[in-house]
Amino acid sequence: MIAKLPEPKCLKDIKSFLGHIGFYRIFIKEFSKISRPLTNLLRNDVPFHFDNGYLKAWEELTQELIYATIILAPNWLDPLKSCVMPRLYHCRCPRTVH
């Protein structure tokens, strides 16, 4: 689905795209550096001319979304391990008497 996204035709398309992929920014290395040309298009003083520089940023972000390691499937052949979080603080609640 992401690979078949059409190129943006207006600022609304770019805003929508950047808004949707903003969630995945932690999974994409140098997200802000890659998306900078697109975010610069959103400034008021910049006319909308979607040329090759912007197209390169658009394609790179869509490729990163396709190939980014967002969710890894577990290896079911490995034994499952139980993990217990250590207590970060002591509870000061009074004990109840039954």
C-alpha positions, 0 to 999 in steps of 0.5 A: 500500500505504501509503495503505491502512494501517488506523488503529492499534488498539493500541500494537503497531501504532504501534510497528510503524509508527514502526519501519518509517518510521524508515528514511525519517526523513531524507526527511521534513521535520520528522519528529520534530515530526510523529511526536511525538504518536504517540511520546508515546502510547508512554509508560507514563503515557499511556493509549491513546486514538487521537483526532483529534490522533493521527489527524492525525499518522498521516495526515500521516506516511502522506502524507509517505511517499507523496509524499516524494522518496526515489528519483528515476529518472534522466533517460535523455535527459541524457548520463551523467556519470562521477564519481570520488571524490577520494582522502581519504588516501594509501595507505602500503602497500609496492609489490609487485615482479612 
